[in-house]
Amino acid sequence: MRRGIRRGIYPGAVVVVGRRDTVLYARGFGHLTWSVRSPVPRADSTLWDLASLTKVVATTSAVMRLVEQGRIDLDAPVRTYLPRFSGGGREAVTVRMLLDHTSGLRSYLPLYRLATTREQAMDLIYAEPLSREPGSAAEYSDLNALLVGFLIEAVTGEPLDHVVRREVLEPLHLGSTTYHPPAAWLRRTAPSGLDRGHKVRRGAVNDLNAALFGGVAGHAGLFSTGRDLARYAQMWLRHGKAGGTQWVSDSVLDRFLVRGDHSGTRLLGWDTPDTTGEDPSVFGRLASDAAYGHTGWTGTELWIDPANNLFLVFLTNRSFEPRSRHNSIRELRVVRADLSDAVQRLVPRPCLAQPVPIARPC
């Protein structure tokens, strides 16, 4: 963690490591900005711009609840819920394909440059042609998650943030997770970038496409703390249980943890370790075959390894004025891999009965 700070990849970070029933390690490193006078991050209270972790914590989780309620069919065509999503082969795209990124949509579209309103941006997404046959291969795409957000709103008749709050945040007791941090929380929010006047940006989403949607979108916009994400991870390790109640059934949860025939490493919403690439896996080298997780552009990461009863929350603000002399994204990937291996070594398999040292938030 300190190596990442010394190399200028991020000014601050928090790490939370735990099992389904306990937190083993929680600590903050560095500072919220490059100034040593700025606060030290805290695992229990510092808010971070989650970026693409929003895809799983908010969007995928809301879909799970709606599947549980029988309001969404994963194998139904997307046009069943979004009639505008039709033509040009779109009729073959299912909800499942949006979630495992096999829809055929391209990876990215700079909507913030092409549109000035939410409505114009939606028109562009609906008009976007497919680049390959639906279901044939996976290509990670923000457009998939944006469409899932539209779908959730169409099914419920409510804004996405309202649905996420009612179906996900409140029942899982994620009280410090929100799309728009209130003013009272800004002092403990890690900045994720600089405005054009080089003013520190706090509490405003870093993703410009999400900003075009008012800071609430299917692919980005959520802010959270290490403690809240630990609770979220523990729900998955407890097979859908949270606060003594069954948030989603075990059978629904399992449906989201299955790879498709052509989805590569992708599950529904989640990703899994890729051991074929030249770059080190953010999961490290010691994760089990059952591990799954996700990362975010701002420097966030969450992975869960049910076979080893273990999770890692790693939150940074890499996108805030990185000072690395090299590619900060590439360098962060190496830190993530090394940290993941260190975490796997911290908790032996099977976990020993002796106490594990706990580092309290700084």
N, C-alpha and C positions, 0 to 999 in steps of 0.2 A: 504494500500500500504506500509506504513512504517512498519507495523507488519511483512510483508513478508521479508523485508530487515533485520529487527532485528533478525528474526529467521534463517537467512542465506539461504533463498530459492533463492534469486537473488540479485545481487548488485545494479541493477538499473532497471527502468521501465518507461514507459510513458502510460498515459491514455488520450484518446480522446473520448468525449461523444457528440452526436449531434442528430439533426433531419434532415429531408430531405433538409431543406433550410438553416441550420445554424449549427455552432459548439458552443456548450454550455460550454464546459470545455475542456481544453487541458493543461497538466502539466507533467513535468518530476520529477522523484523521485530518490534518491540515486545517484550513480555514475556508470560510464561505467565498472569499475572494483571495487574490494574491497578496493582499495586505495582511501582515501578521497581527494587525489591530482588529481585524474582523473576527467574528465569533468562530469558535471551533464547532464543526457540525456535531449534532447529537442524533443518535440512532432513534431516540424516542420522540423527538419533536421537530427536527429539521425537515422542511418540505422540499421535495425535488420534483422538477418537471420530468414526468415519467416517459414522455415521448411515446415510442411504440409499445411500451408495456401497457399502454391504454388499450391496445388491441385485445389483450387477454384479460386484464383485471376488470375492465369495464365492458367492452363490447362482447367478447366471447362469453363472459359470465352472464350477461343479460340474456344472450341467446339461450344459454343452458336453462335458465329459469323459464323462458318461454317455451322451450321444448318440453320441459317438465310439465308445464301447464297444458300441453297439447295445442299451443297456439302457433307453433312453427314446426314444420316437417323438414328435417334436414335434407331429404332427397326430393323435395318439391322444387319445380323450376322457380327461379327467382321472380319471374314475371307473374307468378301466382300472387305475390305480395306487392310487386312493383311492376304494374302493367307496362310502364314506359320502357322497361328493360326488355326489348323484343326486337326482332329483325337482325339480319346479319349473323345468324347462328346463335344469338343470345338465348333463344328458346331452350337450348340444351344445357344452359348453365344452371346448376342447382345451388341451393344455399350451402350445401357441403363444399362445393367447389370454391365458393367465396372464402370459406373458412380455411381450407387447406391450400389455397392459392393455385388451384388448377383451373381457374375460370377461363383463362386465355387472354385476360387483360394485361396490358403492359405494366411495368413496375411502378411508373411514376408519371405524373403530369403536373407541370408547374401552374396550377390553377390560379395562384395569386398573381401571376403575370398576365393571364389570359382573361380573367374575369374580375369584376369589381363588386359583385354581390353574390350571396349564397345561391340565389336562383340561377344566375348565369353559370356558376360553377357546376351546379347540378345538371344543367343542360349539357355542358361539355362532357360530363361523366357519362350521361345516358347516350350521347352521340359517339363516344369513343369506340372504335371498331375493335374486334377481337384480333389478336395477333397470331393465334394458333387455335387448333381444335379444342373445345372445352373437354377437360378431363384427361388430356393427353400428357401433360407435364406440368410441373409446378414452377411458377415464377413469382417470388415474393412481391406483393403489390399493395401499396397504400389504397389504391382504388377499390380493391376488394373490401377492405375494412370500412371505407367510406360508404359503400353500398350496403354493407351490413347495418351500419348506423341508420341509413335511410329506411331499411327494411324494418328495423325495430320500431322506428317512429310510425311507420305505416300500420304495423300490426297493433300497436297499442293506442295510436292516436294521440300520443304525448311526445314532448321533446325528449331527446335522448338522455339528457342529464337528469330529468325527472325519473325516467325509468331506471337508470343506473342507481340513483340514490335509493329508490324504493325496493328494487329487486336485489341489489348487490351490497351497497355500502351500509345501509341500516341493518339488515339481518346479519351481516358478517361483523358488525360493530367496528367498522372502519371509520371512526369519527374524525380522523385527520386527513381523509382522502376526499378530494373535491376537484371540480373543474376550474373554479374561479376562487383562489384563496382570498378570503376577506382581508380587508385592510389591516386588521389586528394581527394577522398571521404573517405579514410581509417581512417583518424583521427576522423571522426565523425561516424564511424561504431562500434557498440557494439560488443565486442568479444563474440564468442559463444562457445569457448573451448580453450584448451591448446594443443600445439603440443607435441610430445614425449619428447622434450627437455624442456618442461614446458614454452615454449615461447607462449605469448598471440597470439591467432589466430584471425586475423581481415580480413573480406572480403572473407574468404575461407569457403565454405559451410561445416556445421557441419556433415551433413549426409554422411556417407562413401559410400553408394551406389550411391548417386548423384555425389559425387566426382569422382567415377569410370567413370561416364558419362560426365566428363569434367565440372561438376558444373551446367549442364543444363539437367534436367530430369522432367518427368511429375509429380513426387511426391514431389520434393524438389529442392531448389537451388535459389529461388527468395529472394532478399533483398528489403526492403521498409521502409518507414517512417510512423509515425502516421498520418501525414497530408495526404499523398497519400491514405492510407487505408480509411481515413474518406471520401475522394472524391469517392472512390470505393463504400463504403457503401451507400453513398447518391444516387449514380446511381441506386442501387437496390430499395431504397425507392421512387425514382422518376419514377419507372416502366420503366427502360431502357433508360432514358434520361440523357445526360451528355453534358455540355457546350452548351445548347440550341438545341442540335440535338438528334435524336432518335438513340442511339447506337445499340440497338436491339429492336425488336418489343415487345410489351406487351405480345403478345400471345406466343412468344418463351420463354421469361423470365418465364411466368407462367408454361410452360412445365417442367422447371427445379425445380419447387417448389412443385412437387407432389410426394407423397410416393407411392411406388409400393405395390402390394398385400402382398409381402413377404419381403419387404425391411426394416422392423422394423422402426427405427427412421430416416433412411437415405432417403434423397432426391437425386437429381442428383448433385453430388459433395458435397453438404452440409449435415450437421447433424441437428437434432432437439432435444429438451429436452427429456431426459429419466427420467421419474419419478418413475420407477419401481426398480431401483438399490439401494443398500445400501449406496453407495458413494453419496455425494452431487453433484447435476448437476452443470456443469460450467455455465449454464444459470441462476442459482439461483432458487429461489422459486416463483418469481413474474413475470416471463416472460409469455407472452401470448402463446396460442396454435399456433399462426402463426410465432413464432420466429424460426430463423435458424442461424447456425453459424459453426465455425470450430476452431480447436486449432492446435498448432504445438509443436513438441518435445522440441524445444529450449525455450519454455515458452511464445508462442504467442497465441493470441486469437482475434477473431472478431465475434461478433454476431449482428444480425439485427432483429428488432422486428417491422414489419410494422403495426401491430394493434395498437401499442403505439407510432408509428412514432419516433423511437429511435434506435440508434446504439451505440455499445461500441467497441473501439479499445483498446486492452490491450497488450502491447509488453514488454517482459522481456528477459533477457539472463540467464534463469534458468540453462541452460546447461554449463554455464561458472563456473567451480569450485564451485558448491554449498557447503555451509558450514552448512547446516541444519544437526542436529543430527538424523533426521528421514528421511523418503523417501521424497525427494524434489518434486517429481511428485505428490504424494498424498497430501502433504501440499499445493502445488500450487493450486490443485483442490479446496481446502477449501477457499483459498484466492479469487480464481475466482468466486466461488459461492457467497461469501459475497460481493465482489465488484459489481457483477451483481445486487444483491438486492439493494445495495446502489444507483446504477445508476437508477434503476426503481423508487426508492423513490424520487430521485432528481427531476424528471420531473413528476408531478402529471398527472393523466389521468382523463379527458382530460387536456392537458397542459394549465396551467393558463396564463393569459395575462400579469401578472406582470413579470418584468425582472428577469432573472436567473443569478446569479453571474458567471462571466467568470474568470477563472484562466489562466493567460498567461503562455506560456512555460518558464521554469526556465533555 
